[in-house]
Amino acid sequence: MKKTIVTVLYLASLIASAQPTGLPAAVHPAEQLAALDGGFWLAREQHQLRQLDGQGQEIGRLAIKSTQLDARGHIAAVVDYGSQQVQLLDARPGQLQRLATLPATHFSVEALCLYRDPQALLHAFLIGEEGQGEQWLLSASPARKVRNLSLPPGVVHCQVDDASRQLLLVEEDFGVWAYPADAERPFQRQAILLKQPYGKLKGGASQVVALPGGVAVLDQAGMALHLVRYVGQSWQYLRSVPQAQERDGIASLAQGILAQGVLAQGVLVRDAHTAQWQLSRWPTKAPTKPDTLPIVLPLAQTDPVAKLGDAADDPAIWINPSNRADSRVLGTNKKQGLLVYDLQGKEQQLLAVGRLNNVDIRQQVKLGTQTLDLAVATHRDDLALVVFNIDSDGVVSELGRIPTGQQDIYGVCLYQPKGGGLEAFVNDKDGRFLHYRLTMQDGKLQGQLLREFRTGSQPEGCVAHDAEGVLFFGEEDKGVWTTSARADAPSQARLILPVGRRLQADVEGMALYHGPRHTYLLVSSQGNDSYVVLDAQAPYRYRGAFRVGINLDRGIDAASETDGLDVTSANLGTGWQEGMLVVQDGHKRLPDGPQNFKYVPWSGIAEALKLD
């Protein structure tokens, strides 16, 4: 079977009638072209790479027999034919030379493509013909594997559309697929264009190039280009453009290069019979503007939980009053119990008490004659509240359990009324909230039900503002609500931030940052892997949103698909002088592994969102 390669930067949104335009003679020997920044090009030939300026004049040459070729900025990558390893290249004008070589894979690399993420970090995707794949972070020194991939067999070409963050794969005998390129997103595919009877292709596909808002697909025979548009979250077929001659290569044209007077908007096509490149001028739209949410870096991460899959869920921060640097982070493991970490992320305790979901903490709680630091978690098997004592050294022990009678217990948050004592709001997946007062009678914990109220659909995250007597809670598909936390007040709720552009379902973890001037509400916007910040006082002004990115220096991956979170404004020592945010990470990368929790300095959040 014929295997072909393609590289692209910009493409058309609608294909117009193409008028071939002559190109410099130096272009034609190239089996593959890759555009570089500043109007330069790399041309891959059988035994060498040549670097060309905007007029097609050679300005650099490197003897290397290679396959594949892709580039971002002035970094390029090929597969060295001799070693069968990915070779990185310095492709600055006039300085074409080898850089690092990636470690050998256990499969033959049949497709190679690069990706520049929203942090401007460079990645590479390496794909084998039997469905094996790897993603590498090239911006790390040395390069680090991000994750292993499981892909369709028979992939002959890939490309990443940086703007939409989609990995485009050509399964030669079947069609073209799109996967999320971000390692933190769930690895789920969408069909772009498949062969009949599943789609419009008469046979398979050979190459794909990204468009602003879509893609162009060259069919397996090289006799037609198909245009598919990306609308909302789905792909919409537009039309095909028959080719007069068989094509075995396509590439996009970067701005102002290769021929004097030739417009930037166009696609280069390679005639299979003459091995000549021609320019087809197609009208284009501006590239899709990427998401520009600021990115804040974590300073630490916890040891992974002991169970694979969806296990880690909700953290809570305990402040050591005698030595804040010796504070603790408690985290639930939905498959095992309660974990206790220090501020370096090292596991200090595992309480294997069963399937816990959410956890919350209050300190200096008076119960009977005792003053205690308490953590309360929801137990999915016993349908109960599990109460833990935290001693002065941060050692956690179970104190007792309070049955709730709920059908599918889920989230919990604590409330310390001004009059003292401790209360808990616990919810069920059916939308029911139970409001309890916790008491101690003859050394035994008890729960007194104070009231009950409901949401219209599934809730989970909640947090109480003790000083104001206000409860915030999330309805996962609807948004953020507020109501009175007082048991003697009406339970009428007000929607303060609906699900939409700023907050994307599921609405998950919530916490309050009590700063010197303002109190802020933080909410996990799981649908777009971000964290929303609101004023915690009416009118609940939206202050912005951010993401947690990759910390290259510390080898910490980004955070995504966050369930629970907690935050404190306490000075916890170096790096945490203004406090700390802890978030659950739904996908552990660098390398793959069980889930964990990320520690983020509040100073980085305040700077990113200009909070005072």
Buried (B, 14 or more C-beta within 10 A) or exposed (E): EEBBBBBBBBBBBBBEEBEBBEBBEBBBBBBBBBBBBBBBBBBBBEEBBBBBBBEBEEBBEBEBEBBBBBBBBBBBBBBBBEEEBBBBBBBBBEEBEEBEEBEEBEBBBBBBBBBBBBBEBBBBBBBBBBBBBBBBBBBBEEBBBBBEBEBBEBBBBBBBBBBBBBBBBBBBBBBBBBBBBBBBBEBEEBBBBBBEEEBBBEBBBBBBBBBBBBBBBBBBBBBBBBBBBBEEEEBEBBEBBEBEBEBBBBBBBBEBBBBEEBBBBBBBBBBBEEEBBBBBBBEBBEBBEEEEBBBBBBBBBBBBBBBEEEBBBBBBBBBBEEEBEBBBBBBBBBBBBBBBBBBEBEBBBBBEBBBBBBBBBBBEBEBEEEEBBBBBBBBBEBBBBBBBBBEEEBEBEBBBBBEBEBEEBBBBBBBBBEEEBBBBBBBBBBBBBBBBBBBBEEEEBBBEEBBEBBBEEBBBBBBBBBEBBBBBBBBBBBBBBBBBBBBEEEBEBEEBBBBEEBBBBBBBBBBBBBBEEBBBBBBBBBBBBBBBBBBBBEEBEBBBBBBBBBBBEEEBBBBBBBBBBBBBBBBBBEBBEBBBBBBBBBBBBBEBBBBBBBBBBBBBBBEBBEBE
